[in-house]
Amino acid sequence: MSYVLIIGAKSDIAKATAREYAKNGYDLYLAGRNISELEVFAQDIVTRTQKEVKLVELDILDYASHQSFYNNLEEEPLGVISAVGYLGEQEKAQSDFTEAQKIMDTNYTGVVSLFNIIADDFEKRRSGFMVGISSVAGDRGRKSNYIYGSAKAALTAYLSGLRNRLYESQVHVLTVKPGFVATKMTEEMDLPEKLTAQPEEVALEIYKAQQSAKNVLYTKWIWKWVMLIIRNIPEFQFKKMSI
Ligand SMILES: NC(=O)c1ccc[n+]([C@@H]2O[C@H](COP(=O)([O-])OP(=O)(O)OC[C@H]3O[C@@H](n4cnc5c(N)ncnc54)[C@H](OP(=O)(O)O)[C@@H]3O)[C@@H](O)[C@H]2O)c1
C-alpha cells in the first residue's frame, strides 16, 4: 500500500489532487473537518481507480489532537499534502483579532503543528515527501489581504526551512504558490480568466512537481513572472498602489 495523506481534503484543489494521485496508483487518506461529507466523492475514486480511500477527521486548529491523529493512521503515509487554508475577511481582521487569529492559525500555526510531527517521523524513516500549499499572497503584503498574506509568507518561510532541514534525510518538501484558482474560496471574486487556473490544472502541476522533486511551484506558471515584477516594485511606489 502506498498512502498519501491529504489534509484540508474538502478543498477543491485537494479533491482534484486526490483524483490525480489515485489515478497514478496511490491510496489515500483524506483528512478534514466533517470529513464524512466526502463519502460519495471517496467512493467515486474507489470505483474509478480501485485504490483505497480512507476518511479521517481532522481539525487543524485542534493542535492537541495532532499527535494522536497521526499515530492512529493504520498505514504510514509516503507523503503528505496540505491544502488547508482560510482567506477570511481582511477588513474584519483589521479590527477583530479573533478573525485575524483564525486566519493566521488556520494558514500557518495549525499546519506547522501537524507538519512538525510528520517531519520528525519522515526524518527518522529517511523517506517521504511533504507538500504545502502556500500562496503568491505571501510574496508581498497588499492592503487587500495582508493578514492572510502574512500567514502564507510565514508558511512559505517555514517550508523553505523544512526543505533545508530534511534534505539530508532524503525527505523532499515542495512549496506550492497558486495565483488565482477557481474554487469555493474565490467564487465571489471576479477573476481574470488568463491568470486563473482550474483546480485540475493545479493538481496535475502539483503531482508533476512533487514527482520531479521541484522545490517551489508557481501555478499558473505565469505567476512566477507576475510576482517577480510585483516584488521588485520599489516600496515608495508600492505603498501608493492598489493592486
Ligand atoms: N483559490 C485560490 O485562488 C487560492 C490561491 C492561492 C492559494 N490558495 C490556497 O490553496 C489551498 C486550497 O484552497 P482552495 O482554493 O481549494 O479553497 P477551499 O476550498 O476553501 O479550501 C480550504 C480548505 O481548508 C479547510 N480548512 C479550513 N479550516 C480548517 C480547519 N480548522 N481544519 C481542517 N481543515 C480546515 C477547509 O475545510 P472546510 O471545507 O471544512 O471549511 C477547506 O477544505 C488553501 O491553502 C488556499 O489558501 C488558494
Ligand as a Chemical Component Dictionary entry (heavy atoms), coordinates in Angstrom:
data_LIG
# 
_chem_comp.id                   LIG 
_chem_comp.type                 NON-POLYMER 
_chem_comp.pdbx_formal_charge   0 
_chem_comp.three_letter_code    LIG 
# 
loop_
_chem_comp_atom.comp_id 
_chem_comp_atom.atom_id 
_chem_comp_atom.alt_atom_id 
_chem_comp_atom.type_symbol 
_chem_comp_atom.charge 
_chem_comp_atom.model_Cartn_x 
_chem_comp_atom.model_Cartn_y 
_chem_comp_atom.model_Cartn_z 
_chem_comp_atom.pdbx_ordinal 
LIG N1  N1  N 0  -8.307  29.539 -4.629 1  
LIG C1  C1  C 0  -7.267  30.339 -4.774 2  
LIG O1  O1  O 0  -7.291  31.288 -5.597 3  
LIG C2  C2  C 0  -6.022  30.128 -3.977 4  
LIG C3  C3  C 0  -4.904  30.911 -4.271 5  
LIG C4  C4  C 0  -3.731  30.744 -3.546 6  
LIG C5  C5  C 0  -3.669  29.782 -2.550 7  
LIG N2  N2  N 1  -4.762  29.032 -2.264 8  
LIG C6  C6  C 0  -4.628  28.031 -1.197 9  
LIG O2  O2  O 0  -4.963  26.762 -1.710 10 
LIG C7  C7  C 0  -5.413  25.921 -0.631 11 
LIG C8  C8  C 0  -6.727  25.275 -1.034 12 
LIG O3  O3  O 0  -7.693  26.291 -1.169 13 
LIG P1  P1  P 0  -8.986  26.219 -2.089 14 
LIG O4  O4  O 0  -8.919  27.320 -3.039 15 
LIG O5  O5  O -1 -9.181  24.827 -2.587 16 
LIG O6  O6  O 0  -10.087 26.665 -1.047 17 
LIG P2  P2  P 0  -11.081 25.908 -0.085 18 
LIG O7  O7  O 0  -11.934 25.011 -0.898 19 
LIG O8  O8  O 0  -11.716 26.948 0.758  20 
LIG O9  O9  O 0  -10.092 25.032 0.814  21 
LIG C9  C9  C 0  -9.661  25.354 2.087  22 
LIG C10 C10 C 0  -9.757  24.072 2.900  23 
LIG O10 O10 O 0  -9.203  24.290 4.181  24 
LIG C11 C11 C 0  -10.034 23.597 5.097  25 
LIG N3  N3  N 0  -9.967  24.088 6.456  26 
LIG C12 C12 C 0  -10.199 25.365 6.895  27 
LIG N4  N4  N 0  -10.117 25.399 8.232  28 
LIG C13 C13 C 0  -9.837  24.130 8.640  29 
LIG C14 C14 C 0  -9.657  23.529 9.904  30 
LIG N5  N5  N 0  -9.748  24.226 11.056 31 
LIG N6  N6  N 0  -9.366  22.212 9.954  32 
LIG C15 C15 C 0  -9.294  21.475 8.836  33 
LIG N7  N7  N 0  -9.486  21.979 7.598  34 
LIG C16 C16 C 0  -9.763  23.295 7.515  35 
LIG C17 C17 C 0  -11.436 23.839 4.571  36 
LIG O11 O11 O 0  -12.283 22.870 5.146  37 
LIG P3  P3  P 0  -13.875 23.086 5.280  38 
LIG O12 O12 O 0  -14.400 22.608 3.959  39 
LIG O13 O13 O 0  -14.244 22.239 6.435  40 
LIG O14 O14 O 0  -14.096 24.551 5.516  41 
LIG C18 C18 C 0  -11.221 23.648 3.079  42 
LIG O15 O15 O 0  -11.373 22.307 2.724  43 
LIG C19 C19 C 0  -5.534  26.840 0.589  44 
LIG O16 O16 O 0  -4.385  26.697 1.382  45 
LIG C20 C20 C 0  -5.567  28.228 -0.028 46 
LIG O17 O17 O 0  -5.109  29.208 0.878  47 
LIG C21 C21 C 0  -5.930  29.171 -2.962 48 
# 
loop_
_chem_comp_bond.comp_id 
_chem_comp_bond.atom_id_1 
_chem_comp_bond.atom_id_2 
_chem_comp_bond.value_order 
_chem_comp_bond.pdbx_ordinal 
LIG N1  C1  SING 1  
LIG C1  O1  DOUB 2  
LIG C1  C2  SING 3  
LIG C2  C3  SING 4  
LIG C2  C21 DOUB 5  
LIG C3  C4  DOUB 6  
LIG C4  C5  SING 7  
LIG C5  N2  DOUB 8  
LIG N2  C6  SING 9  
LIG N2  C21 SING 10 
LIG C6  O2  SING 11 
LIG C6  C20 SING 12 
LIG O2  C7  SING 13 
LIG C7  C8  SING 14 
LIG C7  C19 SING 15 
LIG C8  O3  SING 16 
LIG O3  P1  SING 17 
LIG P1  O4  DOUB 18 
LIG P1  O5  SING 19 
LIG P1  O6  SING 20 
LIG O6  P2  SING 21 
LIG P2  O7  DOUB 22 
LIG P2  O8  SING 23 
LIG P2  O9  SING 24 
LIG O9  C9  SING 25 
LIG C9  C10 SING 26 
LIG C10 O10 SING 27 
LIG C10 C18 SING 28 
LIG O10 C11 SING 29 
LIG C11 N3  SING 30 
LIG C11 C17 SING 31 
LIG N3  C12 SING 32 
LIG N3  C16 SING 33 
LIG C12 N4  DOUB 34 
LIG N4  C13 SING 35 
LIG C13 C14 SING 36 
LIG C13 C16 DOUB 37 
LIG C14 N5  SING 38 
LIG C14 N6  DOUB 39 
LIG N6  C15 SING 40 
LIG C15 N7  DOUB 41 
LIG N7  C16 SING 42 
LIG C17 O11 SING 43 
LIG C17 C18 SING 44 
LIG O11 P3  SING 45 
LIG P3  O12 DOUB 46 
LIG P3  O13 SING 47 
LIG P3  O14 SING 48 
LIG C18 O15 SING 49 
LIG C19 O16 SING 50 
LIG C19 C20 SING 51 
LIG C20 O17 SING 52 
# 
